Structure formats: structure tokens, C-alpha cells
Amino acid sequence: MITKLVFEETVLMVVMAAALFASAGTFDWPAAWLFLGEFAVLSLAVAAWMARYDPALLAERLSSPIQANQKAWDRLFIICVGLGFVGWLVLMGLDARFQWSRVPTWAQVAGAAGLAAAFAVAWATFRENGYAAAVVKVQAGQTVIDTGPYRLVRHPLYFGAMLFFAGTALMLGSWWGLAGGLLLTLLVAVRAVGEEQVLRRELAGYEDYAARVRYRLVPGVW
């Protein structure tokens, strides 16, 4: 499992670096190096925690995002968000090349903090929910989780994704990336609605939980 983790992390880092630096046309982009470094450290830290405390969850998260019994609409979502993610990185690289954006330093620092917050939310979610699979499905023995971040929103991982999109765009100094991140967030929101339909049908107690916790992604908003 550790070998698979290292392999998948390496592939992801290479893909992200290639998308950013190829579109930027240069390796002389300090913000991109800082982003990649922070991403690598935080993602490996969360994975190391799972390896020690919940290896079954780590194995599930490392499994293929396209699975045999996966809902067709969720398979389409995974493909679209994967392509959209790469396109989003390319957009920010082009922004850096042609200097379309002027993002102040304080906003870039805030973006780095937002990126860290995104991984903190992911860790808090995995700590509470050992069934947080990367695909939409109800697993054997799965129960409703209403502790930790699940007390505030029904989909804390998606809230973390929203922080990730915003934090990354700001850290890389791209207003266009921030706009692209909003589009990716909309895709995630659509998936949240579809996922809830599955959970309401297949997970006992979810209907009552949804009545108690009103908000899907953002407390007090939606």
C-alpha cells in the first residue's frame, strides 16, 4: 500500500507540475514551487495519518476513481472534474505567462493558509468518517456520521475542496484561477446533490441526519 501511495502521489505531482510549468513557459515561478511543496507535504501528512490509524480508508482512497459498480453519473463526474482540474492548472499557468492578474502578496499568503485549511478539513473528515470513499457508494457496515465537521455541514470534504480551489488560485496569483475554481466548486455542488439522493435511499438514518444538519457545503449558506 505504501508503494502504491508513493506511486500515485508522484504521478499526481508530475501531472500538476507539468500542467503549471508547461503552460507558464518557465520553471522560474516561485509561487508554483511553493504550492507544489505545500501540497506534497500536507497530502503526505494526511496519508501517513491514515496509514497509521485507518489503513482501510487509505486503501479505499487509493483505489481506482472509476469502479465497476459505480453510478454512471458519478463516473462522468470523475472524468469531467479530472479534465477540469488539469485545465484549471493550465489556465493559471497561462495567467502567469501573460500576467493577466495582479494579486497582492497578502492575498497569496492568505491562499497558502486556505490550502492548509483545506487539508485540515480533509484530515478532520477522515478522522470521523472511515467510509469517506472517493466514489459515491454506500459500503457494508456504513453508518451515518454526525460528529466533528459533520455537525456543521453534510459534506465537509466538499467544503474542503472549495477551500482548496480558492486557496490554490490565490497562492498562484491568479484571479482567473479563482473564477475557474468557482466552476469546479459548482461541479462539486452538483455531485453533492446527487450523492445525497443515493444516501437518502440507501443509508439508514441519513434522512433524519439531513433534517438535523441543514447545510450541505457552507454553514448558514447552502
Short mmCIF file of the C-alpha atoms (twelve columns), coordinates in Angstrom:
data_MODEL
# 
_entry.id   MODEL 
# 
loop_
_atom_site.group_PDB 
_atom_site.id 
_atom_site.type_symbol 
_atom_site.label_atom_id 
_atom_site.label_alt_id 
_atom_site.label_comp_id 
_atom_site.label_asym_id 
_atom_site.label_seq_id 
_atom_site.Cartn_x 
_atom_site.Cartn_y 
_atom_site.Cartn_z 
_atom_site.pdbx_PDB_model_num 
ATOM 1   C CA . MET A 1   0.000   0.000  0.000   1 
ATOM 2   C CA . ILE A 2   2.866   2.389  0.750   1 
ATOM 3   C CA . THR A 3   4.362   1.678  -2.668  1 
ATOM 4   C CA . LYS A 4   1.015   2.494  -4.287  1 
ATOM 5   C CA . LEU A 5   0.739   5.685  -2.230  1 
ATOM 6   C CA . VAL A 6   4.194   6.867  -3.288  1 
ATOM 7   C CA . PHE A 7   3.485   5.998  -6.919  1 
ATOM 8   C CA . GLU A 8   0.127   7.795  -7.042  1 
ATOM 9   C CA . GLU A 9   1.483   10.825 -5.204  1 
ATOM 10  C CA . THR A 10  4.434   11.010 -7.597  1 
ATOM 11  C CA . VAL A 11  2.198   10.768 -10.662 1 
ATOM 12  C CA . LEU A 12  -0.111  13.474 -9.316  1 
ATOM 13  C CA . MET A 13  2.787   15.808 -8.559  1 
ATOM 14  C CA . VAL A 14  4.302   15.262 -12.011 1 
ATOM 15  C CA . VAL A 15  0.959   15.947 -13.718 1 
ATOM 16  C CA . MET A 16  0.370   19.117 -11.707 1 
ATOM 17  C CA . ALA A 17  3.925   20.368 -12.236 1 
ATOM 18  C CA . ALA A 18  3.754   19.641 -15.973 1 
ATOM 19  C CA . ALA A 19  0.417   21.451 -16.340 1 
ATOM 20  C CA . LEU A 20  1.623   24.500 -14.429 1 
ATOM 21  C CA . PHE A 21  5.139   24.937 -15.777 1 
ATOM 22  C CA . ALA A 22  4.422   23.928 -19.382 1 
ATOM 23  C CA . SER A 23  1.606   26.444 -19.668 1 
ATOM 24  C CA . ALA A 24  3.640   29.104 -17.852 1 
ATOM 25  C CA . GLY A 25  6.528   28.502 -20.221 1 
ATOM 26  C CA . THR A 26  9.097   28.665 -17.435 1 
ATOM 27  C CA . PHE A 27  10.284  26.990 -14.261 1 
ATOM 28  C CA . ASP A 28  11.001  30.407 -12.765 1 
ATOM 29  C CA . TRP A 29  7.691   30.638 -10.901 1 
ATOM 30  C CA . PRO A 30  8.306   30.683 -7.141  1 
ATOM 31  C CA . ALA A 31  4.622   30.609 -6.216  1 
ATOM 32  C CA . ALA A 32  4.135   27.368 -8.149  1 
ATOM 33  C CA . TRP A 33  7.096   25.716 -6.420  1 
ATOM 34  C CA . LEU A 34  5.757   26.814 -3.033  1 
ATOM 35  C CA . PHE A 35  2.311   25.470 -3.900  1 
ATOM 36  C CA . LEU A 36  3.681   22.110 -5.016  1 
ATOM 37  C CA . GLY A 37  5.830   21.866 -1.902  1 
ATOM 38  C CA . GLU A 38  2.962   22.680 0.449   1 
ATOM 39  C CA . PHE A 39  0.644   20.302 -1.383  1 
ATOM 40  C CA . ALA A 40  3.173   17.449 -1.214  1 
ATOM 41  C CA . VAL A 41  3.899   17.901 2.494   1 
ATOM 42  C CA . LEU A 42  0.253   18.225 3.545   1 
ATOM 43  C CA . SER A 43  -1.095  15.432 1.355   1 
ATOM 44  C CA . LEU A 44  1.611   13.043 2.536   1 
ATOM 45  C CA . ALA A 45  0.981   14.040 6.159   1 
ATOM 46  C CA . VAL A 46  -2.727  13.206 5.845   1 
ATOM 47  C CA . ALA A 47  -1.918  9.950  4.036   1 
ATOM 48  C CA . ALA A 48  0.624   9.000  6.718   1 
ATOM 49  C CA . TRP A 49  -2.012  9.577  9.392   1 
ATOM 50  C CA . MET A 50  -4.444  7.319  7.538   1 
ATOM 51  C CA . ALA A 51  -1.762  4.663  7.058   1 
ATOM 52  C CA . ARG A 52  -1.296  4.516  10.808  1 
ATOM 53  C CA . TYR A 53  -4.834  4.989  12.115  1 
ATOM 54  C CA . ASP A 54  -7.155  3.907  9.292   1 
ATOM 55  C CA . PRO A 55  -5.336  1.841  6.639   1 
ATOM 56  C CA . ALA A 56  -8.652  0.536  5.275   1 
ATOM 57  C CA . LEU A 57  -9.711  4.084  4.452   1 
ATOM 58  C CA . LEU A 58  -6.349  4.808  2.836   1 
ATOM 59  C CA . ALA A 59  -6.692  1.681  0.700   1 
ATOM 60  C CA . GLU A 60  -10.161 2.822  -0.345  1 
ATOM 61  C CA . ARG A 61  -8.929  6.315  -1.187  1 
ATOM 62  C CA . LEU A 62  -6.091  4.830  -3.268  1 
ATOM 63  C CA . SER A 63  -8.429  2.604  -5.258  1 
ATOM 64  C CA . SER A 64  -9.414  3.488  -8.812  1 
ATOM 65  C CA . PRO A 65  -11.756 6.501  -9.132  1 
ATOM 66  C CA . ILE A 66  -13.546 4.545  -11.875 1 
ATOM 67  C CA . GLN A 67  -15.127 1.371  -10.491 1 
ATOM 68  C CA . ALA A 68  -17.317 -1.385 -11.891 1 
ATOM 69  C CA . ASN A 69  -20.416 -0.786 -9.756  1 
ATOM 70  C CA . GLN A 70  -20.074 2.995  -9.712  1 
ATOM 71  C CA . LYS A 71  -23.069 5.123  -10.633 1 
ATOM 72  C CA . ALA A 72  -22.800 6.210  -14.283 1 
ATOM 73  C CA . TRP A 73  -23.313 9.877  -13.426 1 
ATOM 74  C CA . ASP A 74  -20.559 9.716  -10.797 1 
ATOM 75  C CA . ARG A 75  -18.188 8.127  -13.306 1 
ATOM 76  C CA . LEU A 76  -18.928 11.031 -15.659 1 
ATOM 77  C CA . PHE A 77  -18.330 13.495 -12.817 1 
ATOM 78  C CA . ILE A 78  -14.919 11.986 -12.040 1 
ATOM 79  C CA . ILE A 79  -13.869 12.278 -15.680 1 
ATOM 80  C CA . CYS A 80  -15.149 15.845 -16.019 1 
ATOM 81  C CA . VAL A 81  -13.602 17.085 -12.782 1 
ATOM 82  C CA . GLY A 82  -10.291 15.382 -13.613 1 
ATOM 83  C CA . LEU A 83  -10.109 17.072 -17.008 1 
ATOM 84  C CA . GLY A 84  -11.377 20.312 -15.495 1 
ATOM 85  C CA . PHE A 85  -8.709  20.184 -12.793 1 
ATOM 86  C CA . VAL A 86  -5.901  19.885 -15.332 1 
ATOM 87  C CA . GLY A 87  -7.445  22.618 -17.469 1 
ATOM 88  C CA . TRP A 88  -7.695  24.822 -14.385 1 
ATOM 89  C CA . LEU A 89  -3.983  24.403 -13.681 1 
ATOM 90  C CA . VAL A 90  -3.171  25.198 -17.315 1 
ATOM 91  C CA . LEU A 91  -5.316  28.347 -17.108 1 
ATOM 92  C CA . MET A 92  -3.353  29.558 -14.088 1 
ATOM 93  C CA . GLY A 93  -0.092  28.782 -15.848 1 
ATOM 94  C CA . LEU A 94  -1.204  30.869 -18.814 1 
ATOM 95  C CA . ASP A 95  -2.208  33.627 -16.413 1 
ATOM 96  C CA . ALA A 96  1.329   33.605 -15.007 1 
ATOM 97  C CA . ARG A 97  2.853   33.618 -18.505 1 
ATOM 98  C CA . PHE A 98  0.822   36.524 -19.838 1 
ATOM 99  C CA . GLN A 99  0.408   38.300 -16.466 1 
ATOM 100 C CA . TRP A 100 -3.316  38.761 -16.753 1 
ATOM 101 C CA . SER A 101 -3.710  39.012 -12.951 1 
ATOM 102 C CA . ARG A 102 -2.219  41.242 -10.282 1 
ATOM 103 C CA . VAL A 103 -2.774  39.518 -6.954  1 
ATOM 104 C CA . PRO A 104 -1.295  41.273 -3.879  1 
ATOM 105 C CA . THR A 105 1.184   39.403 -1.706  1 
ATOM 106 C CA . TRP A 106 -1.155  39.357 1.285   1 
ATOM 107 C CA . ALA A 107 -3.777  37.532 -0.822  1 
ATOM 108 C CA . GLN A 108 -1.206  34.942 -1.892  1 
ATOM 109 C CA . VAL A 109 -0.285  34.387 1.752   1 
ATOM 110 C CA . ALA A 110 -3.984  34.013 2.542   1 
ATOM 111 C CA . GLY A 111 -4.176  31.468 -0.266  1 
ATOM 112 C CA . ALA A 112 -1.418  29.398 1.328   1 
ATOM 113 C CA . ALA A 113 -3.361  29.490 4.598   1 
ATOM 114 C CA . GLY A 114 -6.514  28.451 2.747   1 
ATOM 115 C CA . LEU A 115 -4.685  25.499 1.223   1 
ATOM 116 C CA . ALA A 116 -3.536  24.394 4.675   1 
ATOM 117 C CA . ALA A 117 -7.098  24.798 5.972   1 
ATOM 118 C CA . ALA A 118 -8.383  22.583 3.139   1 
ATOM 119 C CA . PHE A 119 -6.110  19.732 4.200   1 
ATOM 120 C CA . ALA A 120 -7.031  20.289 7.851   1 
ATOM 121 C CA . VAL A 121 -10.700 19.870 6.936   1 
ATOM 122 C CA . ALA A 122 -9.867  16.726 4.956   1 
ATOM 123 C CA . TRP A 123 -7.983  15.272 7.929   1 
ATOM 124 C CA . ALA A 124 -10.829 16.104 10.329  1 
ATOM 125 C CA . THR A 125 -13.279 14.444 7.943   1 
ATOM 126 C CA . PHE A 126 -11.211 11.267 7.587   1 
ATOM 127 C CA . ARG A 127 -10.755 11.120 11.356  1 
ATOM 128 C CA . GLU A 128 -14.521 10.998 11.862  1 
ATOM 129 C CA . ASN A 129 -15.593 9.015  8.810   1 
ATOM 130 C CA . GLY A 130 -13.823 5.807  7.893   1 
ATOM 131 C CA . TYR A 131 -16.216 5.374  4.966   1 
ATOM 132 C CA . ALA A 132 -15.205 8.564  3.109   1 
ATOM 133 C CA . ALA A 133 -14.675 6.868  -0.242  1 
ATOM 134 C CA . ALA A 134 -13.626 8.745  -3.353  1 
ATOM 135 C CA . VAL A 135 -16.653 7.431  -5.260  1 
ATOM 136 C CA . VAL A 136 -20.334 7.717  -4.414  1 
ATOM 137 C CA . LYS A 137 -21.458 4.462  -2.782  1 
ATOM 138 C CA . VAL A 138 -22.761 3.014  0.463   1 
ATOM 139 C CA . GLN A 139 -20.380 0.463  1.923   1 
ATOM 140 C CA . ALA A 140 -21.102 -2.598 4.050   1 
ATOM 141 C CA . GLY A 141 -21.484 -1.592 7.678   1 
ATOM 142 C CA . GLN A 142 -21.569 2.137  6.889   1 
ATOM 143 C CA . THR A 143 -23.441 4.331  9.351   1 
ATOM 144 C CA . VAL A 144 -24.396 7.989  9.470   1 
ATOM 145 C CA . ILE A 145 -21.642 10.214 10.888  1 
ATOM 146 C CA . ASP A 146 -22.768 13.310 12.768  1 
ATOM 147 C CA . THR A 147 -19.647 14.194 14.748  1 
ATOM 148 C CA . GLY A 148 -16.717 16.521 14.058  1 
ATOM 149 C CA . PRO A 149 -17.199 18.620 10.904  1 
ATOM 150 C CA . TYR A 150 -20.342 16.634 10.094  1 
ATOM 151 C CA . ARG A 151 -22.094 18.575 12.855  1 
ATOM 152 C CA . LEU A 152 -21.772 21.707 10.719  1 
ATOM 153 C CA . VAL A 153 -22.190 20.551 7.110   1 
ATOM 154 C CA . ARG A 154 -23.238 17.308 5.481   1 
ATOM 155 C CA . HIS A 155 -20.301 17.260 3.044   1 
ATOM 156 C CA . PRO A 156 -17.197 18.620 4.804   1 
ATOM 157 C CA . LEU A 157 -14.838 17.152 2.191   1 
ATOM 158 C CA . TYR A 158 -16.558 19.263 -0.439  1 
ATOM 159 C CA . PHE A 159 -16.218 22.322 1.760   1 
ATOM 160 C CA . GLY A 160 -12.516 21.486 1.963   1 
ATOM 161 C CA . ALA A 161 -12.407 21.226 -1.842  1 
ATOM 162 C CA . MET A 162 -13.853 24.721 -2.065  1 
ATOM 163 C CA . LEU A 163 -11.088 25.996 0.220   1 
ATOM 164 C CA . PHE A 164 -8.544  24.139 -1.901  1 
ATOM 165 C CA . PHE A 165 -9.706  25.734 -5.151  1 
ATOM 166 C CA . ALA A 166 -9.764  29.240 -3.691  1 
ATOM 167 C CA . GLY A 167 -6.512  28.853 -1.759  1 
ATOM 168 C CA . THR A 168 -4.595  27.422 -4.704  1 
ATOM 169 C CA . ALA A 169 -5.737  30.140 -7.099  1 
ATOM 170 C CA . LEU A 170 -4.808  32.909 -4.691  1 
ATOM 171 C CA . MET A 171 -1.481  31.313 -3.810  1 
ATOM 172 C CA . LEU A 172 -0.614  31.071 -7.512  1 
ATOM 173 C CA . GLY A 173 -1.672  34.694 -8.000  1 
ATOM 174 C CA . SER A 174 -4.485  34.087 -10.465 1 
ATOM 175 C CA . TRP A 175 -7.851  35.812 -10.439 1 
ATOM 176 C CA . TRP A 176 -8.746  33.717 -13.479 1 
ATOM 177 C CA . GLY A 177 -7.893  30.635 -11.449 1 
ATOM 178 C CA . LEU A 178 -10.248 31.846 -8.739  1 
ATOM 179 C CA . ALA A 179 -13.039 32.095 -11.324 1 
ATOM 180 C CA . GLY A 180 -12.188 28.633 -12.635 1 
ATOM 181 C CA . GLY A 181 -12.240 27.341 -9.075  1 
ATOM 182 C CA . LEU A 182 -15.811 28.589 -8.736  1 
ATOM 183 C CA . LEU A 183 -16.790 26.499 -11.749 1 
ATOM 184 C CA . LEU A 184 -15.157 23.425 -10.210 1 
ATOM 185 C CA . THR A 185 -16.981 24.176 -6.958  1 
ATOM 186 C CA . LEU A 186 -20.273 24.205 -8.883  1 
ATOM 187 C CA . LEU A 187 -19.437 20.742 -10.226 1 
ATOM 188 C CA . VAL A 188 -18.764 19.545 -6.682  1 
ATOM 189 C CA . ALA A 189 -22.072 21.044 -5.527  1 
ATOM 190 C CA . VAL A 190 -23.922 19.158 -8.265  1 
ATOM 191 C CA . ARG A 191 -22.259 15.952 -7.124  1 
ATOM 192 C CA . ALA A 192 -23.277 16.651 -3.527  1 
ATOM 193 C CA . VAL A 193 -26.931 16.775 -4.586  1 
ATOM 194 C CA . GLY A 194 -26.610 13.503 -6.500  1 
ATOM 195 C CA . GLU A 195 -24.752 11.853 -3.638  1 
ATOM 196 C CA . GLU A 196 -27.459 12.828 -1.187  1 
ATOM 197 C CA . GLN A 197 -30.100 11.156 -3.323  1 
ATOM 198 C CA . VAL A 198 -28.104 7.926  -3.031  1 
ATOM 199 C CA . LEU A 199 -27.579 8.321  0.712   1 
ATOM 200 C CA . ARG A 200 -31.246 9.067  1.366   1 
ATOM 201 C CA . ARG A 201 -32.230 5.862  -0.462  1 
ATOM 202 C CA . GLU A 202 -29.506 3.504  0.728   1 
ATOM 203 C CA . LEU A 203 -28.108 4.697  4.081   1 
ATOM 204 C CA . ALA A 204 -30.339 4.163  7.112   1 
ATOM 205 C CA . GLY A 205 -30.747 7.272  9.237   1 
ATOM 206 C CA . TYR A 206 -29.473 9.734  6.645   1 
ATOM 207 C CA . GLU A 207 -32.877 11.348 6.180   1 
ATOM 208 C CA . ASP A 208 -33.032 12.216 9.878   1 
ATOM 209 C CA . TYR A 209 -29.447 13.460 9.829   1 
ATOM 210 C CA . ALA A 210 -30.200 15.744 6.865   1 
ATOM 211 C CA . ALA A 211 -33.118 17.188 8.800   1 
ATOM 212 C CA . ARG A 212 -30.833 17.965 11.758  1 
ATOM 213 C CA . VAL A 213 -27.896 19.369 9.760   1 
ATOM 214 C CA . ARG A 214 -29.434 21.747 7.243   1 
ATOM 215 C CA . TYR A 215 -26.412 22.818 5.203   1 
ATOM 216 C CA . ARG A 216 -24.548 20.811 2.598   1 
ATOM 217 C CA . LEU A 217 -21.311 22.754 1.989   1 
ATOM 218 C CA . VAL A 218 -21.251 26.131 3.731   1 
ATOM 219 C CA . PRO A 219 -22.750 26.712 7.198   1 
ATOM 220 C CA . GLY A 220 -25.529 29.249 7.072   1 
ATOM 221 C CA . VAL A 221 -25.476 29.452 3.258   1 
ATOM 222 C CA . TRP A 222 -26.221 26.116 1.485   1 
# 
